């Protein structure tokens, strides 16, 4: 049906005095003696459009006042006292009725309550803003890489190898539970692919394959991890941004990560002013100022070894003890970013035992050319590395972890045929959204969250 987006009417003064048609859902409604009011939203704007109904006219409006109902309104756009514009309705058509038991009756609901109805929570201001921020960030990330000669690659979601080497993969099978097979080998031989397969935890390995041909690539798609972590920061299905660059060493990766993050946050602040003000008002006071502060300074850089020393000399009583070789916990990461550097900081050169097999081994024999970006308020938000380009060193690292080399034959071949220094990073998209909105639970920045023991 022909209609005009509410955002266009709210933001474009040229509509004043014109007759328009709008469609949307009733967010609130008020009924006085001579006039009725509807706050209408069609999803194109965080702000609602007020519809003014003259009750002395012959407009059929009674059923259109129900919260959650969808309506089509024709009327004249006029200037308003408490908003830029409103519409004086000349006709209202009820498109979809809504019963009185519509669950979104109150103006404010807890996020926990809204998780029980993911099919409806998008109609609230919070999720209108969250999903719009998500859309703008995604477009900005694509534009950043496209404008810098990166090629967008769609890596496989079904894989026969585990990128992280940790085994936390969802199995893909057409057989399912069966007692007809005596061994695992017999089971997988009879399965769809003739071997064990799972959902990808990362597109990095295939991304490296593409980078060895195209130079600079990035992936942006879902990853799946069967990690039994029921925390506010973990999802079983999440979206992953993973650039991979040939002829690049660790300093190049650090420079790229900083520039990318600053660029997309700047574009978000410029594009989503209403949404960001909403999050500043209702979720984290001062978040706009915090993000402006983040992107106005050069990020810091510190080695893991020096970071451990800073933590040990801090005098802080950390829940998790600090020693060289430990994996930094969120409390450690936040202390470094918030108390020591007071800005975003890259931590580099981690012990090889706590990082993935594919990371370039440093000359000291103890550390690898890894990097994590720590930001105030959250902790780690980006993880990356220079990749091991030496065939023998990579094989040795994989053997130390008792990995099945036959599953990685293509990956190893890259080190035989024209190997070059290369690297990249991974950015959890949902965690970035959490960071820029102040929303504290990852379940509340995606349409349908997939977590341990919960799927819908």
N, C-alpha and C positions, 0 to 999 in steps of 0.2 A: 504494500500500500504506500502511496506517495506521502511523504512527510519530511519535515526538516529536523535535523538533529538539535536537541536542546542546547548543546554546547555552542552551536553556531548562533542561536538566538541570543544566548546570554552574552556572548563575546563580541557580537557584531552589531553596532548601533544602527546600521542601515536598515535593520528589520523594524525599527520603531515606526508605528503607523501603518504597517502592512498586515494583511490577513495571512495567517499561516496555519498549517496543520502539524500537530505534534502528537507523538505516541509515547507512552511510558507506563510506569507502575506507580500507584499511589503510595507515597511514603508517609504522609500525614494528611489529615483532613480536619477542617473546622467548620462548624455550622452555626451561624448566628441568625438573627431574626430576618434580615433582608438579603444577606449575602452569605455564600459558602465559599470556602477556600480549599484548594487541593495543592499539595506540594508534589510535583511530578518529577520523576527521574527516569531517563531512558538508558542510563549507563554510559553516556558519552561525556558526562561531566560530574564532578563531585558535588557541585552546587545543584540544588533543585530549582525548578521553574514553578513559580506560583501561578495557579489558574484561579481567576476570580469569576464566580458565578452569580449573576443577578437573579435572585429567586423570584422576582416579579415577572421574569421572562418565562417563555414556555419550554425552557430547556429541561429535558429529562436527566436528572442528575443524581437522584437518591442512591441508586446502587453503585454509582461511581465514587462514592465517598468511602467505600470500604478499603481498609489498608490491604495492600497486596494485589488489589484488582488492577487489571490493565485496561487503559482507556485510550481513545483517540479523541483529540480535542481540536476544534477549529475556532479561531478567534483572532483578535487584533492585538498586536504587540504594543504595549504602552510603557512609559517610564514608571518606575515604582519608587516608593519612599525608602523601603528597607532593603532593596536590591536594585540591580541595574534596570531590569525590566520585569514585566509580568504580562499575562495574557488575559484579556477580557473575553471570556468564552461566548461564542455564538451557538455552538452545538457540541454535544458530548456523546460519544458512542462507547458503550461498554464492550470491550473486546473479550476479556476474560474475567468472569466473576470470581470472587474470593470469599470463602466462608468466614464466619466470625472466629473460628478456631485457628486462623492464620497465626503461626507461632511468633512472628516478629512484631508484637504489639508495642512493646516498650521501645523507648528511644535508645536506650543503652542496654546491651546484653554482655555477659562475660564471654571471653573468647572460648573458654571451656564449654559453655552452653552452645555456642555457635558451631563448635566442632561436631556436635551431634546432628547437625543438619547442613552438611557441606553443599547440598543442592540449593539451599536458600541463602546461605550467608553472604553470597556475592551481592545481594541486594542491600546490604548494610553499608554505611559510610566507610567503615574500616576496610572492608574487602573491596569495595569500589576503588578506594585509594591504593590498597596493596596491589591489586591486579593491574591497575594502570601503571604504577611504578615499575612493576615487573615487565610490562610491555615496553615501556620507554627505555628501560635499562637494556633489554634484549636488543632492541633496534640500535641503540647506541653502541653496544659491543660489536654487533655485526658491521656497523658503519665504520667503526674505528679500524677494524682489520681490513675491510674491503678497500678503504681509502689508502692503505699502506701496502698494497700488492700481496696481501695474504689470500690464499685460495681456501674457500670453505669446503671442508671434506666431511662426508657422512660416513663415519666408521661403523663397523658391524655391531649390532646389539647382541647377536648370538656369537659366541666365541669358543674356541677349543683350548685357550690358554688363559691363565690368570695373570693379569698385568701386575698386580701388587705382590703376587707370590704368597698371599696369606690364606688362600683357600676359602675366603668368605664370599662364595658365589652361589647364586640361585641355579639349581640344576634345570636344564631344559630337556624334556623327554616326552616321547609319545606313548611310552609303555606304562609309566607309573608303577604303583606297587604291584609286585608279582612274586610268587614263589616258584615260578616255572624255571628259574635259572639258578644253576649251582654256583656260578662265579660271577664277579663283576664284569669280567671280560666277556662272558657269554651274553650278559645283559646288554652291554653297550654295543656289542657286535650286531645285535638284533634291533637296536634303536635306530631312529631316523637317520642320523648322520654316520652310524657305524662306529662311533666313538663317543666318549663323554663330552657333553657340551653344557655351557652355562650362559647366563646373562652377563654382559660385560660390566666390569667394575670401572673401566676407564678405556677411552679410545686412544690412549697414548701410544701403545706399541704400533698400532696401525697408522697413527698419525706420523710416527717417525718414518714409516715406509713412504708415506706421501711426501714428507718433507725432503727425503732423499732424492725425489724426482722434481718437486715443484719449488723447493727452496724455503718458502714460508707458507705455512698452512695453519688453520685453526679448526677445531671441532666445537660444536655447541649442540649438545643433545643429552638424553637421559643416560644415567649410569645406575647400576643396581648393586647393592651390597647387603648380603645376608648377615649383617653384624647385629648381634643381640644387645643393642644399646638403646635403651628406652630413655633417652635424654632429650632436653629441649633443642639439641644441636644436630640430631641424627635422623635421617630418613632412610628407608630401604630403597626408595627410588628418588633420585634427585637429578638436577640438571647441572651439567659440567661444561665449563669453558676451558679448552685446552689448546693453546697455541704451541706450535713446534717449529723451530727455526734452524735451518742448516747454516753452517759457517758462523756459528755463534758460540761464545763462551759464557761463563757464569755472569760476568759484569754486563754483558749484552742483555741477558735474560732479566736481570735486576732492573736495568734501565727501561726495558719494554714494559715490565709489570707496573712500575711506578707511573709511567706515562699513560698507560691504558686506564688504570684506576682513576687517576686524576681527571682524565678526559671525560669518562662516562659519568663521574659524579658531578662534574661541572655542568654537563648537558642535562642531567637529571634536575639539578637545582634551578636551571634556567627554564626547563620545560614544564615541570610539575610544581609550580609555586603553590597552588591551592592544596595539593596533596601533601606537600612537605610541611606546610603550615599546620595542616590537620595533625600530622604526626608530632610536630613540635608542641601543639596544644594538648594533645591527648595521650601521647605515649612516652615521649622523652623531651622534657623541656630543654631547649637549647640545642637540639639536634642539628638545626640548620647552621648555627654558629660553629658547632663541632666539626661538621663536614667542611665548612668554609676554611676553618683552621687547618684541617687535615691537608687540603689540597694547596694551601698557600705556602707550605714549607717543603724543602727537600727532605725526603725520607732519610732516616739514619741507617747506618750499616754497622753491625758488630758481629764478630765471630762467635760461634757457640762457646768456645773455650773462654773468651772474655765475658760472655753473658753469664756463664756459670760462676765465674769469679765475682761478678757484680752481685749475683744473688747470694752467694755465700758470705759476702762482706756487708750485706744489707742490714743485718740485725733483725730481719723479719722472721716471725714464727710461722713458716709455711706448713700447711697440712702435709704436703708431700716433700720429703727430704730432698736436698739438692746435692748432687755429686756428679763429677764428670762421667759421662756415659748414660745418665738418666735421660728419659724423654721429658721434655719440658711440658708441664701441665698448664692449664689455663691461668692459674694463679701466678705462675712464674712469668708467663708471657705478658700478662696484663701489668705486672710490676715493672717489667723492662720497658714496655711502651708508655705506661702512665706515670711512673715515678722516676725512672732513670732518664729516658729520652724525652718524655712528654710530647711525643709525636709518633707517627708510624715509623717502624724500624725493621730492616731486613736482618735476620740472623742467618749466618752462613757457616758452612764447613762443619757439619754434624758428624758425630761418630758413625762409622760405616755400619755398625751392628744394629743401629736403630733406624736405618733408612733402607730404601728399596735397593734391590740387586742391580738395577740399571744405572745407578748414579756413578759419575766419574770418580775414580779413586784419586785422591790427592797424593802428592809425593811423600807425605809423612807416613803413609801406610796405615794410618789410623782413622782418617776422616775422608769424607766425600764432598764433592762440590755441590752441596744441597743448599737451598735457601727457603726460608719461611718468612712471610710478611706478617708482622704483628701490628695490630692497630689498637689504639686506646678504646676501652669499653668492651672489647670482644676478645682480643687475643689473635690467634693465627687465622688468617683469611685467605692466604695464597700459599701453596707449596710447590716448589719447582726444583730444578737442578740442571746442571750440564750433564748430558748422558755419556756413559762410557763408550768411547769410540774404538777402543782397543779390543780386538777379538779375544786374545788370550786372557786379558784381565777380566773381561765380562764372563767368559766361561768359568774362570776360577771362582768368581763371586757366586755364580749360579750353583756350582758344585758344592761350595761351602754351605749352601742352603738346601742341598739334596734335591734340586729341581730337576725335572725331566727335560733334558735338553732337546729331545725330539719334538716337543710341543712348541719350541721356539726357533725352529730351523730357519724360517723366513727372517726373523728378527736378527739372528746371528749372521745371516748372509749379508746383511747391510754393512757389517764390519769387515767383510771380505772384499766387496766390490766397490771401491771408491769411497771408503769411509772418510767422514769429515767431522770436525767438532760440531756439535749441535746440542740444543737444549730447549726447554720449555717449562711451562708451569700449568697447574690445575687450579681453577677457581670454582668453588662450590657456589652456584648461582643463588640458591636459596639463602646461603649464609651472607652473601653480599646484600640481598634484599633486607635481611634482618638488620644488618649493620646500618643501612641508610635510612631505615624507617623507625628503628627503635623497638620493633616488635620482638619480643624476647623468646618466642617459641617457634621453631621452624615449621611446625604444623600449621601455622597461621599465615604462611607466605606462599602457599601453593593451593591449587584448587581442591585436589583430593590427596591428602597426605597418606603415604604408605609407611606404617611403622610396625614394630614387633607386636604381633597379636591383634592387628587392626587393619582391615581392608574393607572397602565399601564400594 
